[in-house]
């Protein structure tokens, strides 16, 4: 569904098509759920609470955006097709966020 479309504006579906429907995902960020700050802030706070350093909030945020895009490409629908638990999908995404920051820092040297 494209942004701006609403369920009530979808064309009617035949019962046979509906019976084949297996999964519906909904992006609620910015609509039902709002963050204060950036996602990099939350990743850094979680790292710090686990006793790990946070290299840079803005860089972690950028790393998260890249990692999220890559995970969505490699394992769409939060890993559904690979039968990956969604918690594992998110764990890999956050881990890759920090890995991208480390990689960028090494490249800058």
LINHUZI-V673818 format. One record per backbone hydrogen bond with DSSP energy under -0.5 kcal/mol. NH is the residue of the N-H (numbers start at 1). CO is the residue of the C=O. If there is no record, write none. Layout:
NH,CO
NH,CO
//
This chain:
5,2
9,6
10,7
18,14
19,15
20,16
20,17
21,17
21,18
28,26
30,33
31,28
32,28
33,28
37,35
41,38
42,38
43,39
44,40
45,41
46,42
47,43
48,44
49,45
50,46
50,47
51,48
52,47
55,53
60,56
61,57
62,58
63,59
64,60
65,61
66,62
67,63
68,64
69,65
70,66
71,67
72,68
73,69
74,70
75,71
79,75
79,76
80,76
80,77
81,76
83,80
84,79
88,85
89,85
90,86
91,87
92,88
93,89
94,90
95,91
96,92
97,93
98,94
99,95
100,96
101,97
102,98
103,99
104,100
105,101
106,102
107,103
108,104
109,105
109,106
//
